[in-house]
Amino acid sequence: MKINKKLLITCIAIPVFVGILAAVISGGGMRTFAEIDKPPLSPPAWLFPVVWTILYILMGISSYLIIQSDAKESKKEEALRVYAYQLLVNFLWPTFFFNFQWYFFSLLWLILLWVLVLCMIVKYAGISKIAALINVPYLIWLTFAAYLNFGIWLMN
């Protein structure tokens, strides 16, 4: 398969841009995070942007693999629709958590995101096993984020 570099860069840029925009909108999110009580195993603040950048890049690569696959267009469109939904839900979570400090609502929103990502992985698996597997770290990170969110809700 010949790599369409322009499409690959676009596919990576979309989730990275969404992540940057969410960070800008949530403003001093990491300041808020530093000031609240956190459960055990809470990572240092610097780790979050590193992990999220990697996850956004992986999301972009996996969407590229879906777009470039030989699957039926209707199957690809359905998978990419779930991808878009999860990206929108992902985009809104920091605002709910950091800006509004709606910790319980944010936990419920994160569970919705987790379900959407699982659905995305299942849809991707029917098209490209690699695209599906690339998103497993995302699901694992969301599971850990849910633990943190739950702990923060209980403690604050």
C-alpha positions in Angstrom: 0.0 0.0 0.0 1.4 3.4 -1.1 1.3 6.0 1.7 -0.7 9.1 0.9 1.4 11.5 3.0 -0.9 14.4 2.7 -3.9 12.4 3.8 -1.9 10.8 6.6 -0.8 14.2 7.9 -4.4 15.5 7.7 -5.7 12.5 9.6 -3.1 13.0 12.3 -3.6 16.8 12.4 -7.4 16.5 13.0 -7.3 14.8 16.4 -4.2 16.7 17.5 -5.9 20.0 16.6 -9.0 18.9 18.6 -6.8 18.1 21.6 -5.0 21.4 21.4 -8.3 23.3 21.0 -9.7 21.5 24.0 -6.6 22.3 26.1 -6.9 26.0 25.1 -10.6 26.2 25.9 -10.1 24.4 29.2 -7.5 27.1 30.0 -5.7 26.5 33.2 -6.9 22.9 33.5 -3.6 21.6 34.8 -3.6 24.4 37.5 -7.0 23.2 38.6 -5.7 19.6 38.6 -2.7 20.6 40.7 -5.0 22.2 43.3 -7.5 19.5 43.8 -7.3 16.4 45.9 -6.3 13.3 43.8 -6.5 9.6 44.4 -3.4 7.4 44.7 -1.5 6.6 41.5 -2.2 10.1 40.1 0.5 10.8 37.6 2.5 14.1 37.4 0.8 16.9 35.4 3.5 16.8 32.7 2.5 13.3 31.7 -1.0 14.2 30.5 -0.1 16.2 27.5 2.5 13.7 26.5 0.1 10.7 26.7 -2.7 12.6 25.0 -0.5 13.7 22.1 0.6 10.1 21.5 -3.1 9.0 21.7 -4.2 11.7 19.3 -1.5 10.7 16.8 -2.5 7.0 17.1 -6.2 8.0 16.5 -5.1 9.9 13.4 -3.1 6.9 12.1 -5.9 4.5 12.7 -8.4 6.7 10.9 -6.0 6.9 8.0 -5.8 3.1 7.9 -9.6 2.9 7.8 -9.9 5.5 5.0 -7.3 3.8 3.0 -8.7 0.3 3.5 -10.4 -1.7 0.8 -13.5 -2.1 2.9 -16.9 -1.1 1.5 -17.5 2.6 1.7 -20.6 2.2 3.9 -18.6 0.2 6.4 -15.8 2.8 6.5 -18.3 5.7 6.8 -20.0 4.0 9.8 -16.6 3.4 11.5 -15.5 7.0 10.9 -18.8 8.3 12.1 -18.2 6.6 15.5 -14.7 8.0 15.4 -16.1 11.5 14.9 -18.6 11.1 17.8 -15.9 9.9 20.2 -13.7 12.8 19.1 -16.5 15.2 19.9 -17.2 13.7 23.3 -13.4 13.7 24.0 -13.2 17.4 23.0 -16.0 18.3 25.5 -14.7 16.4 28.6 -12.0 18.9 29.6 -14.5 21.7 29.7 -16.9 19.8 31.9 -14.1 18.7 34.2 -11.8 21.7 34.4 -13.9 24.7 33.5 -17.1 23.7 35.3 -15.6 21.3 37.8 -18.6 19.0 37.2 -16.7 15.9 38.4 -19.6 13.5 38.6 -21.0 14.6 35.2 -17.5 14.4 33.8 -17.3 10.8 35.0 -20.5 9.9 33.3 -19.3 11.7 30.2 -16.0 9.7 30.4 -18.0 6.5 30.6 -19.9 7.5 27.4 -16.5 8.2 25.8 -15.2 4.8 26.9 -18.2 3.1 25.3 -17.8 5.1 22.1 -14.1 4.2 21.9 -15.0 0.5 22.4 -17.6 0.7 19.7 -15.0 2.4 17.4 -12.5 -0.4 18.1 -15.1 -3.0 17.3 -16.0 -1.2 14.0 -12.3 -0.7 13.1 -11.6 -4.4 13.8 -14.0 -5.4 11.1 -12.0 -3.3 8.6 -8.4 -3.2 9.9 -7.1 -5.2 12.9 -4.1 -2.8 13.1 -6.4 0.2 13.2 -8.3 -1.4 16.0 -5.3 -2.5 18.0 -3.7 1.0 17.7 -6.6 2.3 19.8 -6.4 -0.2 22.7 -3.9 2.1 24.6 -6.6 4.8 24.3 -9.2 2.6 25.9 -6.7 1.6 28.7 -5.9 5.3 29.3 -9.6 6.1 29.5 -10.1 3.4 32.0 -7.3 4.9 34.1 -8.8 8.4 33.6 -12.1 7.1 34.8 -10.4 5.9 38.0 -8.9 9.3 38.5 -12.1 11.1 37.7 -14.0 8.9 40.1 -11.4 9.5 42.9 -11.5 13.2 42.3 -15.2 13.3 42.4 -15.2 11.4 45.8 -12.4 13.6 47.3 -13.5 17.1 46.2 
